[in-house]
Amino acid sequence: MRHPAQASDREHTFRSLYEVVYPDLVRFVQRRAHPDHAEDVVADAFLVVWRRLDELPRRHEDARAWTFGIARNLLLNAHRGEQRRVALGVRLADAAALVPLGDDADAIVSRVDLARAWRMLSEVHQEALGLAVFEDLDAPRAAAVLGISPVAFRLRLSRARRALRTLLEHLPRPSRTHAAPLGRTTAP
């Protein structure tokens, strides 16, 4: 049985972590799962955090990465379960939502190219880039999320960047016709 003061400290630690990490964790999960399921995954992650609070790293950034790692493991478990259901012949349809891109044609083409290249990346490369870019985790913390060494993460991130660059350089560009420069006329 816990002493009342210990229970109070435990609750304070959990509340502090929850308040600081929750918004980032929701965004982390939304980028990896259907947005409708994000809050459920985050709730499950914080349930695991509560159960394992004695293992919580002392430094804030380490605790944040540890929490991301828990959410990632929950997502991986869900993904493995989904793969088993697919293997059993249960097929689920996934509707893709289109986000308006704006009016700038070059920006639209760049975003479409980046989206195409991103989908062509392996899951390992997507995860490494996502942790570094979207979650803004440094190598030691991203490595902690993945359960690998910081050196292994840096190598994985380097390979992911190289793969993305290669894909972007080799994607076929849509042909675009350019209007004649101002002041010039073309003969019919």
C-alpha positions as CSV (number, residue, x, y, z in Angstrom):
1,M,0.0,0.0,0.0
2,R,1.3,3.4,-0.9
3,H,1.7,6.2,1.6
4,P,-0.7,9.1,0.9
5,A,2.2,11.5,0.3
6,Q,3.6,9.1,-2.3
7,A,0.2,8.8,-4.0
8,S,0.0,12.6,-4.2
9,D,3.5,12.9,-5.7
10,R,2.6,10.2,-8.2
11,E,-0.6,12.0,-9.2
12,H,1.3,15.3,-9.5
13,T,4.0,13.7,-11.7
14,F,1.4,12.1,-14.0
15,R,-0.7,15.3,-14.3
16,S,2.4,17.4,-15.1
17,L,3.5,14.9,-17.8
18,Y,0.0,14.7,-19.2
19,E,-0.5,18.4,-19.5
20,V,2.8,19.0,-21.2
21,V,2.9,15.9,-23.5
22,Y,-0.7,15.4,-24.4
23,P,-1.0,17.9,-27.4
24,D,2.3,16.7,-28.9
25,L,1.3,13.0,-28.4
26,V,-2.1,13.6,-30.1
27,R,-0.3,15.1,-33.2
28,F,2.2,12.3,-33.1
29,V,-0.5,9.6,-33.2
30,Q,-2.7,11.5,-35.8
31,R,0.2,11.4,-38.2
32,R,0.4,7.6,-37.8
33,A,-3.2,6.5,-37.4
34,H,-6.6,7.5,-38.5
35,P,-7.4,10.9,-36.7
36,D,-10.6,9.4,-35.3
37,H,-8.6,6.8,-33.4
38,A,-5.9,9.2,-32.1
39,E,-7.4,10.1,-28.8
40,D,-8.1,6.5,-28.0
41,V,-4.5,5.5,-28.7
42,V,-3.3,8.5,-26.6
43,A,-5.6,7.5,-23.7
44,D,-4.3,3.9,-23.9
45,A,-0.7,5.3,-23.9
46,F,-1.3,7.4,-20.8
47,L,-2.9,4.3,-19.1
48,V,0.4,2.5,-19.8
49,V,2.3,5.5,-18.5
50,W,0.3,5.5,-15.3
51,R,0.9,1.8,-14.8
52,R,4.6,2.2,-15.5
53,L,5.1,5.6,-13.8
54,D,7.9,4.3,-11.7
55,E,9.9,3.8,-14.9
56,L,9.4,7.4,-16.0
57,P,12.7,9.0,-17.0
58,R,13.5,12.1,-14.8
59,R,14.3,14.6,-17.6
60,H,11.3,16.1,-19.4
61,E,12.5,15.5,-22.9
62,D,13.4,11.9,-22.0
63,A,10.0,11.4,-20.5
64,R,8.4,12.9,-23.6
65,A,10.3,10.5,-25.9
66,W,9.5,7.5,-23.6
67,T,5.8,8.4,-23.9
68,F,6.1,8.6,-27.7
69,G,7.7,5.2,-27.6
70,I,4.7,3.8,-25.7
71,A,2.3,5.2,-28.2
72,R,4.3,3.9,-31.1
73,N,4.4,0.4,-29.6
74,L,0.6,0.6,-29.2
75,L,0.3,1.6,-32.8
76,L,2.6,-1.2,-33.9
77,N,0.6,-3.7,-31.9
78,A,-2.6,-2.4,-33.6
79,H,-0.9,-2.6,-37.0
80,R,0.2,-6.2,-36.4
81,G,-3.4,-7.0,-35.4
82,E,-4.7,-5.4,-38.5
83,Q,-2.2,-7.4,-40.6
84,R,-3.6,-10.6,-39.0
85,R,-7.1,-9.6,-39.8
86,V,-6.1,-8.9,-43.4
87,A,-4.4,-12.3,-43.6
88,L,-7.6,-13.8,-42.5
89,G,-9.4,-12.2,-45.4
90,V,-11.0,-9.3,-43.7
91,R,-10.5,-6.2,-45.9
92,L,-11.1,-2.7,-44.6
93,A,-11.5,0.3,-46.9
94,D,-9.6,3.4,-46.1
95,A,-10.9,6.7,-47.5
96,A,-8.2,9.3,-48.2
97,A,-9.1,12.8,-47.2
98,L,-7.9,15.6,-49.6
99,V,-6.6,18.7,-48.0
100,P,-6.8,21.9,-50.1
101,L,-3.4,23.0,-51.1
102,G,-3.9,26.7,-52.1
103,D,-3.5,28.6,-55.3
104,D,0.3,28.5,-56.0
105,A,0.8,26.0,-58.8
106,D,4.5,25.3,-58.0
107,A,3.7,24.8,-54.3
108,I,0.9,22.4,-55.3
109,V,3.3,20.4,-57.6
110,S,6.0,20.3,-54.8
111,R,3.5,19.0,-52.2
112,V,2.1,16.4,-54.6
113,D,5.7,15.3,-55.5
114,L,6.6,15.2,-51.8
115,A,3.4,13.2,-50.9
116,R,4.1,10.7,-53.7
117,A,7.8,10.3,-52.7
118,W,6.7,9.9,-49.0
119,R,4.3,7.1,-49.9
120,M,7.1,5.4,-51.8
121,L,9.4,5.4,-48.8
122,S,9.7,2.4,-46.6
123,E,7.9,2.5,-43.2
124,V,11.3,2.5,-41.5
125,H,12.4,5.7,-43.5
126,Q,9.0,7.4,-42.9
127,E,9.3,6.7,-39.1
128,A,12.9,8.1,-38.9
129,L,12.0,11.2,-40.8
130,G,8.8,11.7,-38.9
131,L,10.5,11.5,-35.5
132,A,13.2,14.0,-36.6
133,V,11.0,16.4,-38.6
134,F,7.4,16.2,-37.3
135,E,8.2,15.4,-33.6
136,D,11.4,17.4,-33.5
137,L,13.2,14.7,-31.5
138,D,17.0,14.7,-31.4
139,A,18.8,11.4,-32.2
140,P,19.1,10.1,-28.6
141,R,15.4,10.7,-27.9
142,A,14.2,9.4,-31.3
143,A,16.4,6.3,-30.7
144,A,14.7,5.8,-27.4
145,V,11.3,5.9,-29.1
146,L,12.5,3.2,-31.5
147,G,14.4,1.2,-29.0
148,I,17.7,1.5,-30.9
149,S,21.0,3.3,-30.3
150,P,21.5,7.0,-31.2
151,V,24.1,5.9,-33.7
152,A,21.7,3.5,-35.4
153,F,19.1,6.2,-35.5
154,R,21.4,8.7,-37.1
155,L,22.4,6.1,-39.7
156,R,18.7,5.3,-40.3
157,L,17.8,9.0,-40.6
158,S,20.7,9.6,-43.1
159,R,19.5,6.7,-45.2
160,A,15.9,8.0,-45.1
161,R,16.9,11.5,-46.2
162,R,19.0,10.0,-49.0
163,A,16.1,7.8,-50.1
164,L,13.7,10.8,-50.1
165,R,16.1,13.0,-52.0
166,T,16.5,10.2,-54.6
167,L,12.8,9.7,-55.0
168,L,12.2,13.5,-55.4
169,E,14.9,13.7,-58.0
170,H,13.6,10.8,-60.0
171,L,9.8,11.4,-59.9
172,P,8.5,12.3,-63.4
173,R,7.6,16.0,-63.6
174,P,4.3,16.9,-65.0
175,S,4.6,18.7,-68.3
176,R,3.5,22.3,-68.1
177,T,3.1,24.7,-71.0
178,H,4.5,28.2,-70.3
179,A,2.9,31.3,-71.7
180,A,4.9,33.4,-74.0
181,P,6.9,36.2,-72.2
182,L,5.2,39.6,-72.1
183,G,6.0,41.8,-75.0
184,R,6.5,39.0,-77.5
185,T,3.9,37.9,-79.9
186,T,3.7,34.6,-81.7
187,A,2.8,34.4,-85.4
188,P,-0.2,32.2,-86.2
